[in-house]
């Protein structure tokens, strides 16, 4: 049965790449998890012809890894087993895959003043990169694969995860920055090229880090995407619209930004409202009284 599963793993990885459009980096992450499964798991078929993949030994081997890493590997295995069930109609079970609870961390948006300062002081390419990441909320991989044919004065068509496309409106200032960049660099096929070939994510990420780093601020492309979402929601945009603009398949993913906005509002309130600005001793006394009332 192990040989059967090995062959299915190869087919599954090919499916993720050619049909689902997953990036090479994501494919490699899945490959590592599945190869570990093959090397450490007990694979057998019971009397009812049900395929069992017992990953208890793999879980022991992963004991020293972070909960987030373990959770990602388990997710890859579950997706693979679900695919086998759907494609082959053969009942397959994953054993020992108990969920690992991972605390969701809130993203840290970049303050607007730092972004606008970068847009004023960066070179032509840096300004275009930052304007697209922040102005459209792009993932760095989406930016790297952006072609000239997908850009019009008013709309940009982006291909995101799983090969899904979405159309994004171009703000006026972004259009001006893009126009200046295209005139200066004359790209032929991809918006960002070097030596006639498209620039990769690492090359684009380096330019973002260099621009903000020169001003003593550490900023990543993903933070600019977070900032795009957070600033839209803070200024009254509907969460359903923001979810669509980000290319999220599930609106629950977008809701993490509303939590961030609520936390920011609470922090601002606690530091600004006269009734909230109390000495620490008064806070402790109030808490004690409040506990007495509740009891």
C-alpha positions as CSV (number, residue, x, y, z in Angstrom):
1,X,0.0,0.0,0.0
2,X,2.9,2.3,0.6
3,X,3.8,2.2,-3.1
4,X,0.2,3.1,-4.0
5,X,0.4,6.2,-1.7
6,X,3.8,7.3,-3.0
7,X,2.4,7.3,-6.5
8,X,-0.6,9.3,-5.3
9,X,1.7,11.9,-3.6
10,X,3.4,12.6,-7.0
11,X,0.0,12.9,-8.7
12,X,-1.3,15.3,-5.9
13,X,1.8,17.6,-6.1
14,X,1.4,17.8,-9.9
15,X,-2.3,18.6,-9.4
16,X,-1.5,21.4,-7.0
17,X,1.0,22.9,-9.5
18,X,-0.8,22.4,-12.8
19,X,-4.4,22.6,-11.8
20,X,-4.6,24.7,-8.6
21,X,-1.7,27.0,-9.6
22,X,0.2,26.8,-6.3
23,X,3.6,28.5,-6.2
24,X,6.8,26.4,-6.2
25,X,7.5,27.4,-2.6
26,X,4.1,26.2,-1.5
27,X,4.6,22.9,-3.5
28,X,7.9,22.4,-1.7
29,X,6.3,22.8,1.7
30,X,3.7,20.2,0.8
31,X,6.3,17.9,-0.6
32,X,8.4,18.0,2.6
33,X,5.3,17.2,4.8
34,X,4.2,14.3,2.5
35,X,7.6,12.8,2.2
36,X,8.0,12.9,6.0
37,X,4.6,11.1,6.2
38,X,5.8,8.4,3.8
39,X,9.0,7.8,5.6
40,X,7.6,7.6,9.2
41,X,4.0,6.5,8.9
42,X,2.4,3.1,9.1
43,X,0.3,2.6,6.0
44,X,-2.1,-0.4,5.7
45,X,-5.4,-1.5,4.4
46,X,-8.0,-3.2,6.6
47,X,-10.5,-6.0,5.9
48,X,-13.0,-3.4,4.6
49,X,-10.5,-2.1,2.0
50,X,-10.1,1.2,3.9
51,X,-6.7,2.7,3.6
52,X,-5.2,3.8,7.0
53,X,-2.3,6.3,7.3
54,X,-1.1,6.3,10.9
55,X,1.1,9.3,11.5
56,X,1.7,8.9,15.3
57,X,5.4,8.4,14.7
58,X,5.5,11.5,12.6
59,X,3.9,13.5,15.3
60,X,6.5,12.3,17.8
61,X,9.2,13.3,15.3
62,X,7.7,16.8,15.1
63,X,7.5,17.3,18.8
64,X,10.2,19.9,18.9
65,X,8.7,22.0,16.1
66,X,6.5,25.1,16.8
67,X,2.7,24.6,16.9
68,X,2.4,26.7,13.8
69,X,4.8,24.6,11.8
70,X,3.1,21.3,13.0
71,X,-0.3,22.8,12.1
72,X,0.8,23.6,8.6
73,X,2.2,20.1,8.0
74,X,-1.0,18.5,9.3
75,X,-3.0,20.7,7.0
76,X,-1.0,19.5,4.0
77,X,-1.6,15.8,5.0
78,X,-5.3,16.3,5.5
79,X,-5.6,18.0,2.1
80,X,-3.8,15.1,0.5
81,X,-6.1,12.5,2.1
82,X,-9.2,14.4,1.2
83,X,-8.0,14.6,-2.4
84,X,-7.5,10.9,-2.5
85,X,-11.0,10.3,-1.2
86,X,-12.5,12.6,-3.8
87,X,-10.5,11.4,-6.7
88,X,-10.2,7.7,-6.2
89,X,-13.4,7.0,-4.2
90,X,-11.3,4.8,-1.9
91,X,-11.9,5.5,1.7
92,X,-8.7,6.7,3.3
93,X,-8.2,7.7,6.9
94,X,-5.5,9.8,8.6
95,X,-4.9,8.6,12.1
96,X,-3.1,10.7,14.8
97,X,-3.8,14.0,13.2
98,X,-5.3,15.7,16.3
99,X,-5.5,19.5,15.7
100,X,-2.9,21.8,17.1
101,X,-4.3,25.0,18.4
102,X,-2.4,28.0,17.1
103,X,-3.1,31.5,18.4
104,X,-3.9,34.0,15.7
105,X,-1.5,36.9,15.7
106,X,-2.8,40.3,14.7
107,X,-1.0,41.9,11.8
108,X,0.9,45.1,12.4
109,X,0.0,47.8,9.8
110,X,2.5,50.5,8.9
111,X,1.6,54.1,9.8
112,X,0.4,56.1,6.9
113,X,3.1,58.8,7.4
114,X,5.9,56.2,6.8
115,X,4.2,55.0,3.6
116,X,3.7,58.5,2.2
117,X,7.2,59.5,3.1
118,X,8.5,56.4,1.2
119,X,6.4,57.4,-1.8
120,X,7.8,60.9,-1.8
121,X,11.5,59.9,-1.3
122,X,12.0,56.5,-3.1
123,X,13.4,56.1,-6.5
124,X,11.0,55.5,-9.5
125,X,11.0,51.7,-9.1
126,X,10.7,51.7,-5.3
127,X,7.8,54.1,-5.5
128,X,6.0,51.9,-8.0
129,X,6.5,48.8,-5.9
130,X,5.3,50.4,-2.6
131,X,2.4,52.1,-4.4
132,X,1.1,48.8,-5.8
133,X,1.6,46.8,-2.6
134,X,-0.2,49.4,-0.5
135,X,-2.5,50.9,-3.1
136,X,-3.9,47.5,-4.2
137,X,-3.1,45.2,-1.3
138,X,-1.1,42.8,-3.5
139,X,0.8,39.8,-2.3
140,X,4.4,39.9,-3.3
141,X,4.0,36.9,-5.6
142,X,1.1,38.6,-7.4
143,X,3.3,41.7,-7.9
144,X,6.2,39.7,-9.3
145,X,3.9,38.0,-11.9
146,X,2.0,41.2,-12.9
147,X,2.1,41.6,-16.7
148,X,1.7,44.8,-18.7
149,X,-1.3,43.3,-20.6
150,X,-3.2,43.2,-17.3
151,X,-2.8,46.9,-16.6
152,X,-5.2,49.6,-17.9
153,X,-5.5,53.2,-16.7
154,X,-8.4,52.4,-14.4
155,X,-8.1,48.6,-13.6
156,X,-5.5,46.0,-12.9
157,X,-6.2,42.3,-13.3
158,X,-4.4,40.2,-10.7
159,X,-3.9,36.4,-10.7
160,X,-3.9,35.3,-7.0
161,X,-3.8,32.0,-5.1
162,X,-5.2,29.0,-6.9
163,X,-5.1,30.8,-10.2
164,X,-8.1,33.0,-9.2
165,X,-8.2,36.4,-10.9
166,X,-9.6,39.7,-9.5
167,X,-9.9,43.2,-10.9
168,X,-8.7,46.0,-8.8
169,X,-9.5,49.8,-9.3
170,X,-6.4,52.0,-9.8
171,X,-6.3,55.1,-7.5
172,X,-5.4,58.3,-9.3
173,X,-2.0,58.8,-7.5
174,X,-1.1,55.1,-8.2
175,X,-1.8,55.7,-11.9
176,X,0.5,58.7,-12.0
177,X,3.3,56.7,-10.2
178,X,2.9,53.8,-12.6
179,X,2.9,56.0,-15.7
180,X,6.2,57.6,-14.5
181,X,7.8,54.1,-13.9
182,X,6.7,52.7,-17.3
183,X,8.1,55.7,-19.1
184,X,11.4,55.4,-17.2
185,X,12.0,51.6,-17.4
186,X,10.1,50.6,-20.6
187,X,9.2,47.1,-19.5
188,X,8.3,44.7,-22.3
189,X,6.1,42.0,-20.8
190,X,6.2,42.0,-17.1
191,X,5.9,45.2,-15.1
192,X,9.0,44.6,-13.2
193,X,11.9,43.1,-15.3
194,X,15.6,42.9,-15.1
195,X,17.7,41.8,-18.0
196,X,14.6,40.9,-20.0
197,X,13.3,38.5,-17.3
198,X,10.7,39.1,-14.6
199,X,12.1,40.1,-11.2
200,X,11.3,37.6,-8.5
201,X,9.7,38.1,-5.1
202,X,13.1,38.3,-3.3
203,X,14.3,41.1,-5.6
204,X,11.1,43.1,-5.0
205,X,11.1,42.5,-1.3
206,X,14.7,43.7,-1.0
207,X,13.8,47.0,-2.6
208,X,11.0,47.5,-0.1
209,X,13.3,46.7,2.8
210,X,16.0,49.0,1.5
211,X,13.7,51.9,1.1
212,X,12.1,51.8,4.5
213,X,15.3,50.6,6.2
214,X,17.2,53.8,5.0
215,X,14.7,55.7,7.2
216,X,15.1,53.4,10.2
217,X,11.8,51.6,9.7
218,X,11.4,47.8,9.2
219,X,8.6,47.1,6.7
220,X,7.8,44.0,4.8
221,X,5.6,43.7,1.6
222,X,3.0,41.7,3.6
223,X,2.8,44.6,6.1
224,X,1.9,46.9,3.3
225,X,-0.9,44.5,2.3
226,X,-2.1,44.4,6.0
227,X,-2.0,48.2,6.0
228,X,-4.1,48.4,2.9
229,X,-6.8,46.3,4.5
230,X,-6.7,47.9,7.9
231,X,-6.8,51.5,6.6
232,X,-9.7,50.7,4.3
233,X,-11.7,49.2,7.2
234,X,-10.8,52.0,9.6
235,X,-12.2,54.5,7.0
236,X,-15.5,52.8,6.6
237,X,-15.1,50.3,3.8
238,X,-17.3,47.2,3.9
239,X,-15.6,44.0,5.1
240,X,-17.2,42.1,2.2
241,X,-15.7,44.5,-0.3
242,X,-12.2,44.4,1.4
243,X,-12.4,40.6,1.4
244,X,-13.0,40.6,-2.4
245,X,-10.3,43.1,-3.1
246,X,-7.7,41.1,-1.1
247,X,-8.7,37.9,-2.9
248,X,-9.7,36.1,0.3
249,X,-11.7,32.9,-0.3
250,X,-13.2,33.2,3.1
251,X,-14.4,36.4,4.8
252,X,-13.4,35.1,8.2
253,X,-9.8,35.6,7.1
254,X,-10.5,39.3,6.6
255,X,-12.2,39.7,10.0
256,X,-8.8,39.6,11.7
257,X,-8.3,43.2,10.5
258,X,-11.5,44.3,12.2
259,X,-10.1,42.9,15.4
260,X,-7.0,45.0,14.9
261,X,-9.1,48.1,14.3
262,X,-11.1,47.5,17.4
263,X,-7.9,47.1,19.5
264,X,-6.5,50.4,18.1
265,X,-9.7,52.2,18.8
266,X,-9.7,51.0,22.4
267,X,-6.0,52.0,22.9
268,X,-6.7,55.5,21.5
269,X,-9.8,55.8,23.8
270,X,-7.9,54.7,26.9
271,X,-5.2,57.3,26.2
272,X,-7.5,60.1,25.2
273,X,-10.7,60.1,27.2
274,X,-10.6,61.9,30.6
275,X,-12.5,59.2,32.3
276,X,-10.0,56.6,31.1
277,X,-6.9,58.5,32.2
278,X,-6.7,57.4,35.7
279,X,-3.7,56.7,37.9
280,X,-2.7,53.1,38.3
281,X,-3.7,53.1,42.0
282,X,-7.2,54.3,41.1
283,X,-7.5,51.6,38.4
284,X,-6.6,48.9,41.0
285,X,-9.1,50.3,43.5
286,X,-11.8,50.4,40.8
287,X,-11.1,46.9,39.7
288,X,-11.4,45.7,43.4
289,X,-14.7,47.5,43.7
290,X,-15.9,46.1,40.4
291,X,-15.0,42.6,41.5
292,X,-17.1,43.1,44.7
293,X,-20.1,44.3,42.7
294,X,-20.0,41.3,40.4
295,X,-19.7,38.9,43.3
